[in-house]
Amino acid sequence: MAFEPRITNERVDDIPLLLTQLEQMGVEQLIDKHFPCHGNWQGINLGSVVVIWLTHILSQADHRLNHD
């Protein structure tokens, strides 16, 4: 009797792929270089915020602000 291999499929989510691609492109550093934050900005840098926004927009494939 021949051995039948068990094949499993794993879904690769798009968010880690998008984050890695944006990191390799250097988007965060480019945003921080060309758009410096003012003195009242606290927390994470603007480049990180933009990368997270872009990842969400590209992951959802929907850029609308209103879903009505």
Predicted model as a PDB file, atoms N, CA, C, CB and O in Angstrom, pLDDT in the B-factor column:
MODEL        1                                                                  
ATOM      1  N   MET A   1       0.830  -1.175   0.000  1.00 64.00           N  
ATOM      2  CA  MET A   1       0.000   0.000   0.000  1.00 64.00           C  
ATOM      3  C   MET A   1       0.885   1.253   0.000  1.00 64.00           C  
ATOM      4  CB  MET A   1      -0.950  -0.010   1.212  1.00 64.00           C  
ATOM      5  O   MET A   1       1.787   1.389   0.827  1.00 64.00           O  
ATOM      6  N   ALA A   2       0.621   2.127  -0.906  1.00 82.00           N  
ATOM      7  CA  ALA A   2       1.423   3.348  -1.040  1.00 82.00           C  
ATOM      8  C   ALA A   2       1.007   4.371   0.016  1.00 82.00           C  
ATOM      9  CB  ALA A   2       1.272   3.949  -2.460  1.00 82.00           C  
ATOM     10  O   ALA A   2      -0.165   4.489   0.374  1.00 82.00           O  
ATOM     11  N   PHE A   3       2.001   5.099   0.495  1.00 85.00           N  
ATOM     12  CA  PHE A   3       1.741   6.144   1.483  1.00 85.00           C  
ATOM     13  C   PHE A   3       1.164   7.366   0.789  1.00 85.00           C  
ATOM     14  CB  PHE A   3       3.032   6.514   2.252  1.00 85.00           C  
ATOM     15  O   PHE A   3       1.741   7.869  -0.174  1.00 85.00           O  
ATOM     16  N   GLU A   4       0.033   7.843   1.274  1.00 87.00           N  
ATOM     17  CA  GLU A   4      -0.598   9.030   0.694  1.00 87.00           C  
ATOM     18  C   GLU A   4      -0.241  10.246   1.557  1.00 87.00           C  
ATOM     19  CB  GLU A   4      -2.156   8.851   0.592  1.00 87.00           C  
ATOM     20  O   GLU A   4      -0.586  10.292   2.738  1.00 87.00           O  
ATOM     21  N   PRO A   5       0.447  11.225   0.969  1.00 89.00           N  
ATOM     22  CA  PRO A   5       0.862  12.386   1.770  1.00 89.00           C  
ATOM     23  C   PRO A   5      -0.337  13.235   2.181  1.00 89.00           C  
ATOM     24  CB  PRO A   5       1.864  13.245   0.986  1.00 89.00           C  
ATOM     25  O   PRO A   5      -1.324  13.346   1.454  1.00 89.00           O  
ATOM     26  N   ARG A   6      -0.225  13.819   3.345  1.00 89.00           N  
ATOM     27  CA  ARG A   6      -1.267  14.720   3.826  1.00 89.00           C  
ATOM     28  C   ARG A   6      -0.877  16.141   3.427  1.00 89.00           C  
ATOM     29  CB  ARG A   6      -1.462  14.596   5.383  1.00 89.00           C  
ATOM     30  O   ARG A   6       0.196  16.628   3.784  1.00 89.00           O  
ATOM     31  N   ILE A   7      -1.745  16.782   2.699  1.00 88.00           N  
ATOM     32  CA  ILE A   7      -1.482  18.134   2.220  1.00 88.00           C  
ATOM     33  C   ILE A   7      -2.373  19.095   2.993  1.00 88.00           C  
ATOM     34  CB  ILE A   7      -1.728  18.252   0.681  1.00 88.00           C  
ATOM     35  O   ILE A   7      -3.589  18.918   3.064  1.00 88.00           O  
ATOM     36  N   THR A   8      -1.751  20.107   3.566  1.00 87.00           N  
ATOM     37  CA  THR A   8      -2.511  21.129   4.283  1.00 87.00           C  
ATOM     38  C   THR A   8      -2.221  22.486   3.650  1.00 87.00           C  
ATOM     39  CB  THR A   8      -2.154  21.134   5.805  1.00 87.00           C  
ATOM     40  O   THR A   8      -1.111  22.750   3.187  1.00 87.00           O  
ATOM     41  N   ASN A   9      -3.217  23.316   3.639  1.00 82.00           N  
ATOM     42  CA  ASN A   9      -3.075  24.666   3.111  1.00 82.00           C  
ATOM     43  C   ASN A   9      -3.130  25.653   4.264  1.00 82.00           C  
ATOM     44  CB  ASN A   9      -4.175  24.977   2.061  1.00 82.00           C  
ATOM     45  O   ASN A   9      -3.959  25.535   5.166  1.00 82.00           O  
ATOM     46  N   GLU A  10      -2.238  26.619   4.219  1.00 76.00           N  
ATOM     47  CA  GLU A  10      -2.255  27.672   5.212  1.00 76.00           C  
ATOM     48  C   GLU A  10      -2.492  28.995   4.509  1.00 76.00           C  
ATOM     49  CB  GLU A  10      -0.939  27.699   6.023  1.00 76.00           C  
ATOM     50  O   GLU A  10      -1.868  29.303   3.493  1.00 76.00           O  
ATOM     51  N   ARG A  11      -3.395  29.760   5.063  1.00 74.00           N  
ATOM     52  CA  ARG A  11      -3.691  31.069   4.489  1.00 74.00           C  
ATOM     53  C   ARG A  11      -2.606  32.043   4.928  1.00 74.00           C  
ATOM     54  CB  ARG A  11      -5.106  31.572   4.922  1.00 74.00           C  
ATOM     55  O   ARG A  11      -2.308  32.157   6.117  1.00 74.00           O  
ATOM     56  N   VAL A  12      -2.025  32.734   3.980  1.00 76.00           N  
ATOM     57  CA  VAL A  12      -1.053  33.768   4.281  1.00 76.00           C  
ATOM     58  C   VAL A  12      -1.802  35.094   4.264  1.00 76.00           C  
ATOM     59  CB  VAL A  12       0.147  33.759   3.259  1.00 76.00           C  
ATOM     60  O   VAL A  12      -2.316  35.517   3.229  1.00 76.00           O  
ATOM     61  N   ASP A  13      -1.856  35.736   5.407  1.00 85.00           N  
ATOM     62  CA  ASP A  13      -2.584  36.983   5.504  1.00 85.00           C  
ATOM     63  C   ASP A  13      -1.812  38.093   4.809  1.00 85.00           C  
ATOM     64  CB  ASP A  13      -2.848  37.342   6.967  1.00 85.00           C  
ATOM     65  O   ASP A  13      -0.587  38.031   4.704  1.00 85.00           O  
ATOM     66  N   ASP A  14      -2.523  39.104   4.337  1.00 89.00           N  
ATOM     67  CA  ASP A  14      -1.895  40.156   3.560  1.00 89.00           C  
ATOM     68  C   ASP A  14      -1.239  41.229   4.425  1.00 89.00           C  
ATOM     69  CB  ASP A  14      -2.908  40.786   2.661  1.00 89.00           C  
ATOM     70  O   ASP A  14      -0.354  41.934   3.943  1.00 89.00           O  
ATOM     71  N   ILE A  15      -1.639  41.373   5.668  1.00 90.00           N  
ATOM     72  CA  ILE A  15      -1.107  42.461   6.492  1.00 90.00           C  
ATOM     73  C   ILE A  15       0.401  42.308   6.739  1.00 90.00           C  
ATOM     74  CB  ILE A  15      -1.850  42.514   7.831  1.00 90.00           C  
ATOM     75  O   ILE A  15       1.130  43.281   6.546  1.00 90.00           O  
ATOM     76  N   PRO A  16       0.907  41.135   7.157  1.00 91.00           N  
ATOM     77  CA  PRO A  16       2.364  41.020   7.312  1.00 91.00           C  
ATOM     78  C   PRO A  16       3.121  41.249   6.003  1.00 91.00           C  
ATOM     79  CB  PRO A  16       2.716  39.651   7.863  1.00 91.00           C  
ATOM     80  O   PRO A  16       4.211  41.821   6.004  1.00 91.00           O  
ATOM     81  N   LEU A  17       2.545  40.806   4.897  1.00 91.00           N  
ATOM     82  CA  LEU A  17       3.207  41.026   3.610  1.00 91.00           C  
ATOM     83  C   LEU A  17       3.255  42.505   3.261  1.00 91.00           C  
ATOM     84  CB  LEU A  17       2.492  40.253   2.504  1.00 91.00           C  
ATOM     85  O   LEU A  17       4.281  42.998   2.791  1.00 91.00           O  
ATOM     86  N   LEU A  18       2.158  43.218   3.485  1.00 93.00           N  
ATOM     87  CA  LEU A  18       2.127  44.653   3.199  1.00 93.00           C  
ATOM     88  C   LEU A  18       3.090  45.418   4.108  1.00 93.00           C  
ATOM     89  CB  LEU A  18       0.700  45.200   3.364  1.00 93.00           C  
ATOM     90  O   LEU A  18       3.813  46.299   3.643  1.00 93.00           O  
ATOM     91  N   LEU A  19       3.105  45.087   5.396  1.00 94.00           N  
ATOM     92  CA  LEU A  19       4.020  45.760   6.320  1.00 94.00           C  
ATOM     93  C   LEU A  19       5.472  45.530   5.930  1.00 94.00           C  
ATOM     94  CB  LEU A  19       3.785  45.277   7.747  1.00 94.00           C  
ATOM     95  O   LEU A  19       6.282  46.457   5.971  1.00 94.00           O  
ATOM     96  N   THR A  20       5.803  44.309   5.555  1.00 93.00           N  
ATOM     97  CA  THR A  20       7.175  44.000   5.152  1.00 93.00           C  
ATOM     98  C   THR A  20       7.554  44.743   3.881  1.00 93.00           C  
ATOM     99  CB  THR A  20       7.347  42.496   4.947  1.00 93.00           C  
ATOM    100  O   THR A  20       8.667  45.258   3.777  1.00 93.00           O  
ATOM    101  N   GLN A  21       6.650  44.806   2.920  1.00 94.00           N  
ATOM    102  CA  GLN A  21       6.932  45.503   1.672  1.00 94.00           C  
ATOM    103  C   GLN A  21       7.128  47.002   1.910  1.00 94.00           C  
ATOM    104  CB  GLN A  21       5.800  45.271   0.669  1.00 94.00           C  
ATOM    105  O   GLN A  21       8.049  47.605   1.358  1.00 94.00           O  
ATOM    106  N   LEU A  22       6.267  47.596   2.726  1.00 95.00           N  
ATOM    107  CA  LEU A  22       6.416  49.022   3.030  1.00 95.00           C  
ATOM    108  C   LEU A  22       7.710  49.284   3.798  1.00 95.00           C  
ATOM    109  CB  LEU A  22       5.210  49.528   3.842  1.00 95.00           C  
ATOM    110  O   LEU A  22       8.345  50.321   3.610  1.00 95.00           O  
ATOM    111  N   GLU A  23       8.099  48.349   4.659  1.00 95.00           N  
ATOM    112  CA  GLU A  23       9.366  48.486   5.390  1.00 95.00           C  
ATOM    113  C   GLU A  23      10.556  48.411   4.431  1.00 95.00           C  
ATOM    114  CB  GLU A  23       9.487  47.387   6.474  1.00 95.00           C  
ATOM    115  O   GLU A  23      11.488  49.209   4.534  1.00 95.00           O  
ATOM    116  N   GLN A  24      10.526  47.463   3.508  1.00 96.00           N  
ATOM    117  CA  GLN A  24      11.616  47.326   2.548  1.00 96.00           C  
ATOM    118  C   GLN A  24      11.714  48.537   1.624  1.00 96.00           C  
ATOM    119  CB  GLN A  24      11.432  46.060   1.725  1.00 96.00           C  
ATOM    120  O   GLN A  24      12.805  48.895   1.182  1.00 96.00           O  
ATOM    121  N   MET A  25      10.578  49.165   1.331  1.00 96.00           N  
ATOM    122  CA  MET A  25      10.571  50.359   0.481  1.00 96.00           C  
ATOM    123  C   MET A  25      11.047  51.595   1.234  1.00 96.00           C  
ATOM    124  CB  MET A  25       9.173  50.602  -0.072  1.00 96.00           C  
ATOM    125  O   MET A  25      11.387  52.601   0.612  1.00 96.00           O  
ATOM    126  N   GLY A  26      11.078  51.535   2.554  1.00 96.00           N  
ATOM    127  CA  GLY A  26      11.542  52.665   3.351  1.00 96.00           C  
ATOM    128  C   GLY A  26      10.537  53.797   3.437  1.00 96.00           C  
ATOM    129  O   GLY A  26      10.922  54.960   3.562  1.00 96.00           O  
ATOM    130  N   VAL A  27       9.262  53.475   3.373  1.00 95.00           N  
ATOM    131  CA  VAL A  27       8.210  54.505   3.385  1.00 95.00           C  
ATOM    132  C   VAL A  27       8.231  55.284   4.700  1.00 95.00           C  
ATOM    133  CB  VAL A  27       6.819  53.862   3.170  1.00 95.00           C  
ATOM    134  O   VAL A  27       8.090  56.507   4.694  1.00 95.00           O  
ATOM    135  N   GLU A  28       8.403  54.595   5.814  1.00 95.00           N  
ATOM    136  CA  GLU A  28       8.393  55.263   7.119  1.00 95.00           C  
ATOM    137  C   GLU A  28       9.501  56.310   7.212  1.00 95.00           C  
ATOM    138  CB  GLU A  28       8.549  54.234   8.246  1.00 95.00           C  
ATOM    139  O   GLU A  28       9.261  57.428   7.670  1.00 95.00           O  
ATOM    140  N   GLN A  29      10.711  55.955   6.781  1.00 96.00           N  
ATOM    141  CA  GLN A  29      11.829  56.887   6.838  1.00 96.00           C  
ATOM    142  C   GLN A  29      11.629  58.056   5.872  1.00 96.00           C  
ATOM    143  CB  GLN A  29      13.135  56.161   6.522  1.00 96.00           C  
ATOM    144  O   GLN A  29      11.984  59.191   6.192  1.00 96.00           O  
ATOM    145  N   LEU A  30      11.065  57.786   4.699  1.00 96.00           N  
ATOM    146  CA  LEU A  30      10.811  58.866   3.737  1.00 96.00           C  
ATOM    147  C   LEU A  30       9.792  59.863   4.275  1.00 96.00           C  
ATOM    148  CB  LEU A  30      10.321  58.290   2.405  1.00 96.00           C  
ATOM    149  O   LEU A  30       9.978  61.073   4.141  1.00 96.00           O  
ATOM    150  N   ILE A  31       8.714  59.365   4.883  1.00 95.00           N  
ATOM    151  CA  ILE A  31       7.700  60.251   5.458  1.00 95.00           C  
ATOM    152  C   ILE A  31       8.314  61.090   6.574  1.00 95.00           C  
ATOM    153  CB  ILE A  31       6.498  59.434   5.995  1.00 95.00           C  
ATOM    154  O   ILE A  31       8.095  62.300   6.629  1.00 95.00           O  
ATOM    155  N   ASP A  32       9.081  60.461   7.463  1.00 93.00           N  
ATOM    156  CA  ASP A  32       9.699  61.196   8.566  1.00 93.00           C  
ATOM    157  C   ASP A  32      10.705  62.226   8.061  1.00 93.00           C  
ATOM    158  CB  ASP A  32      10.384  60.227   9.526  1.00 93.00           C  
ATOM    159  O   ASP A  32      10.846  63.294   8.658  1.00 93.00           O  
ATOM    160  N   LYS A  33      11.396  61.923   6.983  1.00 95.00           N  
ATOM    161  CA  LYS A  33      12.397  62.842   6.434  1.00 95.00           C  
ATOM    162  C   LYS A  33      11.734  64.065   5.792  1.00 95.00           C  
ATOM    163  CB  LYS A  33      13.276  62.116   5.401  1.00 95.00           C  
ATOM    164  O   LYS A  33      12.201  65.188   5.984  1.00 95.00           O  
ATOM    165  N   HIS A  34      10.665  63.864   5.042  1.00 95.00           N  
ATOM    166  CA  HIS A  34      10.063  64.955   4.273  1.00 95.00           C  
ATOM    167  C   HIS A  34       8.946  65.688   5.012  1.00 95.00           C  
ATOM    168  CB  HIS A  34       9.528  64.419   2.985  1.00 95.00           C  
ATOM    169  O   HIS A  34       8.589  66.799   4.620  1.00 95.00           O  
ATOM    170  N   PHE A  35       8.388  65.100   6.065  1.00 92.00           N  
ATOM    171  CA  PHE A  35       7.313  65.736   6.827  1.00 92.00           C  
ATOM    172  C   PHE A  35       7.653  65.675   8.317  1.00 92.00           C  
ATOM    173  CB  PHE A  35       5.940  65.046   6.543  1.00 92.00           C  
ATOM    174  O   PHE A  35       7.126  64.825   9.034  1.00 92.00           O  
ATOM    175  N   PRO A  36       8.520  66.560   8.784  1.00 89.00           N  
ATOM    176  CA  PRO A  36       8.885  66.525  10.209  1.00 89.00           C  
ATOM    177  C   PRO A  36       7.696  66.934  11.084  1.00 89.00           C  
ATOM    178  CB  PRO A  36      10.092  67.458  10.482  1.00 89.00           C  
ATOM    179  O   PRO A  36       6.885  67.776  10.698  1.00 89.00           O  
ATOM    180  N   CYS A  37       7.611  66.326  12.258  1.00 86.00           N  
ATOM    181  CA  CYS A  37       6.527  66.621  13.191  1.00 86.00           C  
ATOM    182  C   CYS A  37       6.850  67.883  13.993  1.00 86.00           C  
ATOM    183  CB  CYS A  37       6.284  65.423  14.141  1.00 86.00           C  
ATOM    184  O   CYS A  37       8.017  68.196  14.231  1.00 86.00           O  
ATOM    185  N   HIS A  38       5.812  68.597  14.402  1.00 84.00           N  
ATOM    186  CA  HIS A  38       6.016  69.773  15.233  1.00 84.00           C  
ATOM    187  C   HIS A  38       6.268  69.350  16.678  1.00 84.00           C  
ATOM    188  CB  HIS A  38       4.801  70.720  15.147  1.00 84.00           C  
ATOM    189  O   HIS A  38       6.173  68.167  17.004  1.00 84.00           O  
ATOM    190  N   GLY A  39       6.581  70.293  17.527  1.00 84.00           N  
ATOM    191  CA  GLY A  39       6.989  69.996  18.896  1.00 84.00           C  
ATOM    192  C   GLY A  39       5.927  69.395  19.778  1.00 84.00           C  
ATOM    193  O   GLY A  39       6.260  68.776  20.789  1.00 84.00           O  
ATOM    194  N   ASN A  40       4.646  69.552  19.436  1.00 89.00           N  
ATOM    195  CA  ASN A  40       3.577  69.017  20.279  1.00 89.00           C  
ATOM    196  C   ASN A  40       3.230  67.566  19.958  1.00 89.00           C  
ATOM    197  CB  ASN A  40       2.344  69.868  20.135  1.00 89.00           C  
ATOM    198  O   ASN A  40       2.400  66.973  20.647  1.00 89.00           O  
ATOM    199  N   TRP A  41       3.838  66.984  18.938  1.00 84.00           N  
ATOM    200  CA  TRP A  41       3.546  65.607  18.553  1.00 84.00           C  
ATOM    201  C   TRP A  41       4.135  64.659  19.590  1.00 84.00           C  
ATOM    202  CB  TRP A  41       4.105  65.294  17.140  1.00 84.00           C  
ATOM    203  O   TRP A  41       5.316  64.748  19.926  1.00 84.00           O  
ATOM    204  N   GLN A  42       3.304  63.750  20.094  1.00 88.00           N  
ATOM    205  CA  GLN A  42       3.774  62.768  21.065  1.00 88.00           C  
ATOM    206  C   GLN A  42       3.384  61.382  20.587  1.00 88.00           C  
ATOM    207  CB  GLN A  42       3.195  63.051  22.478  1.00 88.00           C  
ATOM    208  O   GLN A  42       2.449  61.229  19.801  1.00 88.00           O  
ATOM    209  N   GLY A  43       4.092  60.384  21.058  1.00 90.00           N  
ATOM    210  CA  GLY A  43       3.782  59.007  20.679  1.00 90.00           C  
ATOM    211  C   GLY A  43       4.636  58.556  19.505  1.00 90.00           C  
ATOM    212  O   GLY A  43       5.767  59.008  19.329  1.00 90.00           O  
ATOM    213  N   ILE A  44       4.067  57.647  18.696  1.00 91.00           N  
ATOM    214  CA  ILE A  44       4.831  57.103  17.577  1.00 91.00           C  
ATOM    215  C   ILE A  44       5.007  58.166  16.489  1.00 91.00           C  
ATOM    216  CB  ILE A  44       4.133  55.849  17.000  1.00 91.00           C  
ATOM    217  O   ILE A  44       4.243  59.129  16.418  1.00 91.00           O  
ATOM    218  N   ASN A  45       5.999  57.979  15.665  1.00 92.00           N  
ATOM    219  CA  ASN A  45       6.310  58.966  14.634  1.00 92.00           C  
ATOM    220  C   ASN A  45       5.293  58.934  13.500  1.00 92.00           C  
ATOM    221  CB  ASN A  45       7.708  58.727  14.082  1.00 92.00           C  
ATOM    222  O   ASN A  45       4.546  57.967  13.347  1.00 92.00           O  
ATOM    223  N   LEU A  46       5.273  59.995  12.712  1.00 92.00           N  
ATOM    224  CA  LEU A  46       4.306  60.134  11.627  1.00 92.00           C  
ATOM    225  C   LEU A  46       4.471  59.030  10.588  1.00 92.00           C  
ATOM    226  CB  LEU A  46       4.450  61.500  10.963  1.00 92.00           C  
ATOM    227  O   LEU A  46       3.480  58.547  10.040  1.00 92.00           O  
ATOM    228  N   GLY A  47       5.706  58.625  10.311  1.00 94.00           N  
ATOM    229  CA  GLY A  47       5.943  57.566   9.336  1.00 94.00           C  
ATOM    230  C   GLY A  47       5.270  56.263   9.723  1.00 94.00           C  
ATOM    231  O   GLY A  47       4.731  55.564   8.865  1.00 94.00           O  
ATOM    232  N   SER A  48       5.294  55.929  11.005  1.00 94.00           N  
ATOM    233  CA  SER A  48       4.635  54.712  11.476  1.00 94.00           C  
ATOM    234  C   SER A  48       3.125  54.800  11.317  1.00 94.00           C  
ATOM    235  CB  SER A  48       4.989  54.449  12.934  1.00 94.00           C  
ATOM    236  O   SER A  48       2.478  53.825  10.936  1.00 94.00           O  
ATOM    237  N   VAL A  49       2.561  55.974  11.609  1.00 94.00           N  
ATOM    238  CA  VAL A  49       1.116  56.157  11.455  1.00 94.00           C  
ATOM    239  C   VAL A  49       0.716  55.990   9.992  1.00 94.00           C  
ATOM    240  CB  VAL A  49       0.683  57.546  11.976  1.00 94.00           C  
ATOM    241  O   VAL A  49      -0.279  55.331   9.693  1.00 94.00           O  
ATOM    242  N   VAL A  50       1.480  56.579   9.087  1.00 94.00           N  
ATOM    243  CA  VAL A  50       1.176  56.485   7.662  1.00 94.00           C  
ATOM    244  C   VAL A  50       1.288  55.041   7.175  1.00 94.00           C  
ATOM    245  CB  VAL A  50       2.115  57.392   6.852  1.00 94.00           C  
ATOM    246  O   VAL A  50       0.452  54.589   6.393  1.00 94.00           O  
ATOM    247  N   VAL A  51       2.299  54.320   7.622  1.00 96.00           N  
ATOM    248  CA  VAL A  51       2.467  52.919   7.220  1.00 96.00           C  
ATOM    249  C   VAL A  51       1.284  52.083   7.700  1.00 96.00           C  
ATOM    250  CB  VAL A  51       3.790  52.345   7.781  1.00 96.00           C  
ATOM    251  O   VAL A  51       0.795  51.229   6.960  1.00 96.00           O  
ATOM    252  N   ILE A  52       0.820  52.315   8.919  1.00 94.00           N  
ATOM    253  CA  ILE A  52      -0.331  51.569   9.437  1.00 94.00           C  
ATOM    254  C   ILE A  52      -1.586  51.914   8.641  1.00 94.00           C  
ATOM    255  CB  ILE A  52      -0.549  51.871  10.939  1.00 94.00           C  
ATOM    256  O   ILE A  52      -2.364  51.024   8.297  1.00 94.00           O  
ATOM    257  N   TRP A  53      -1.789  53.198   8.344  1.00 92.00           N  
ATOM    258  CA  TRP A  53      -2.944  53.603   7.523  1.00 92.00           C  
ATOM    259  C   TRP A  53      -2.895  52.964   6.142  1.00 92.00           C  
ATOM    260  CB  TRP A  53      -2.994  55.131   7.385  1.00 92.00           C  
ATOM    261  O   TRP A  53      -3.893  52.412   5.678  1.00 92.00           O  
ATOM    262  N   LEU A  54      -1.747  53.035   5.487  1.00 92.00           N  
ATOM    263  CA  LEU A  54      -1.613  52.450   4.153  1.00 92.00           C  
ATOM    264  C   LEU A  54      -1.863  50.946   4.179  1.00 92.00           C  
ATOM    265  CB  LEU A  54      -0.224  52.740   3.582  1.00 92.00           C  
ATOM    266  O   LEU A  54      -2.507  50.405   3.282  1.00 92.00           O  
ATOM    267  N   THR A  55      -1.354  50.276   5.204  1.00 92.00           N  
ATOM    268  CA  THR A  55      -1.573  48.839   5.318  1.00 92.00           C  
ATOM    269  C   THR A  55      -3.058  48.523   5.452  1.00 92.00           C  
ATOM    270  CB  THR A  55      -0.803  48.277   6.514  1.00 92.00           C  
ATOM    271  O   THR A  55      -3.551  47.584   4.827  1.00 92.00           O  
ATOM    272  N   HIS A  56      -3.765  49.292   6.255  1.00 88.00           N  
ATOM    273  CA  HIS A  56      -5.207  49.069   6.415  1.00 88.00           C  
ATOM    274  C   HIS A  56      -5.951  49.332   5.108  1.00 88.00           C  
ATOM    275  CB  HIS A  56      -5.769  49.968   7.530  1.00 88.00           C  
ATOM    276  O   HIS A  56      -6.796  48.533   4.702  1.00 88.00           O  
ATOM    277  N   ILE A  57      -5.646  50.429   4.460  1.00 87.00           N  
ATOM    278  CA  ILE A  57      -6.332  50.784   3.213  1.00 87.00           C  
ATOM    279  C   ILE A  57      -6.079  49.725   2.139  1.00 87.00           C  
ATOM    280  CB  ILE A  57      -5.867  52.172   2.715  1.00 87.00           C  
ATOM    281  O   ILE A  57      -7.009  49.294   1.458  1.00 87.00           O  
ATOM    282  N   LEU A  58      -4.832  49.311   1.991  1.00 88.00           N  
ATOM    283  CA  LEU A  58      -4.511  48.311   0.978  1.00 88.00           C  
ATOM    284  C   LEU A  58      -5.081  46.939   1.333  1.00 88.00           C  
ATOM    285  CB  LEU A  58      -3.005  48.214   0.799  1.00 88.00           C  
ATOM    286  O   LEU A  58      -5.477  46.186   0.444  1.00 88.00           O  
ATOM    287  N   SER A  59      -5.125  46.614   2.609  1.00 87.00           N  
ATOM    288  CA  SER A  59      -5.667  45.329   3.030  1.00 87.00           C  
ATOM    289  C   SER A  59      -7.169  45.247   2.779  1.00 87.00           C  
ATOM    290  CB  SER A  59      -5.370  45.091   4.504  1.00 87.00           C  
ATOM    291  O   SER A  59      -7.677  44.205   2.364  1.00 87.00           O  
ATOM    292  N   GLN A  60      -7.869  46.330   3.026  1.00 84.00           N  
ATOM    293  CA  GLN A  60      -9.316  46.352   2.825  1.00 84.00           C  
ATOM    294  C   GLN A  60      -9.694  46.561   1.366  1.00 84.00           C  
ATOM    295  CB  GLN A  60      -9.940  47.438   3.671  1.00 84.00           C  
ATOM    296  O   GLN A  60     -10.830  46.278   0.984  1.00 84.00           O  
ATOM    297  N   ALA A  61      -8.778  47.044   0.546  1.00 79.00           N  
ATOM    298  CA  ALA A  61      -9.021  47.363  -0.860  1.00 79.00           C  
ATOM    299  C   ALA A  61     -10.209  48.313  -0.991  1.00 79.00           C  
ATOM    300  CB  ALA A  61      -9.271  46.073  -1.675  1.00 79.00           C  
ATOM    301  O   ALA A  61     -11.018  48.201  -1.912  1.00 79.00           O  
ATOM    302  N   ASP A  62     -10.294  49.249  -0.049  1.00 73.00           N  
ATOM    303  CA  ASP A  62     -11.404  50.195  -0.043  1.00 73.00           C  
ATOM    304  C   ASP A  62     -10.894  51.493   0.569  1.00 73.00           C  
ATOM    305  CB  ASP A  62     -12.643  49.633   0.752  1.00 73.00           C  
ATOM    306  O   ASP A  62     -10.536  51.518   1.746  1.00 73.00           O  
ATOM    307  N   HIS A  63     -10.853  52.556  -0.198  1.00 68.00           N  
ATOM    308  CA  HIS A  63     -10.315  53.821   0.277  1.00 68.00           C  
ATOM    309  C   HIS A  63     -11.401  54.823   0.651  1.00 68.00           C  
ATOM    310  CB  HIS A  63      -9.421  54.416  -0.771  1.00 68.00           C  
ATOM    311  O   HIS A  63     -11.098  55.979   0.948  1.00 68.00           O  
ATOM    312  N   ARG A  64     -12.675  54.390   0.640  1.00 73.00           N  
ATOM    313  CA  ARG A  64     -13.767  55.316   0.947  1.00 73.00           C  
ATOM    314  C   ARG A  64     -13.765  55.681   2.433  1.00 73.00           C  
ATOM    315  CB  ARG A  64     -15.125  54.700   0.550  1.00 73.00           C  
ATOM    316  O   ARG A  64     -13.462  54.846   3.285  1.00 73.00           O  
ATOM    317  N   LEU A  65     -14.103  56.928   2.730  1.00 70.00           N  
ATOM    318  CA  LEU A  65     -14.251  57.351   4.117  1.00 70.00           C  
ATOM    319  C   LEU A  65     -15.636  57.013   4.656  1.00 70.00           C  
ATOM    320  CB  LEU A  65     -13.993  58.846   4.243  1.00 70.00           C  
ATOM    321  O   LEU A  65     -15.805  56.870   5.867  1.00 70.00           O  
ATOM    322  N   ASN A  66     -16.624  56.884   3.781  1.00 70.00           N  
ATOM    323  CA  ASN A  66     -17.985  56.591   4.173  1.00 70.00           C  
ATOM    324  C   ASN A  66     -18.485  55.390   3.372  1.00 70.00           C  
ATOM    325  CB  ASN A  66     -18.899  57.824   3.961  1.00 70.00           C  
ATOM    326  O   ASN A  66     -18.335  55.358   2.150  1.00 70.00           O  
ATOM    327  N   HIS A  67     -19.076  54.405   4.044  1.00 67.00           N  
ATOM    328  CA  HIS A  67     -19.511  53.181   3.385  1.00 67.00           C  
ATOM    329  C   HIS A  67     -20.973  53.194   2.961  1.00 67.00           C  
ATOM    330  CB  HIS A  67     -19.274  52.024   4.286  1.00 67.00           C  
ATOM    331  O   HIS A  67     -21.501  52.156   2.562  1.00 67.00           O  
ATOM    332  N   ASP A  68     -21.639  54.335   3.035  1.00 63.00           N  
ATOM    333  CA  ASP A  68     -23.061  54.419   2.657  1.00 63.00           C  
ATOM    334  C   ASP A  68     -23.272  54.350   1.179  1.00 63.00           C  
ATOM    335  CB  ASP A  68     -23.666  55.683   3.173  1.00 63.00           C  
ATOM    336  O   ASP A  68     -24.411  54.409   0.715  1.00 63.00           O  
TER     337      ASP A  68                                                      
ENDMDL                                                                          
END                                                                             
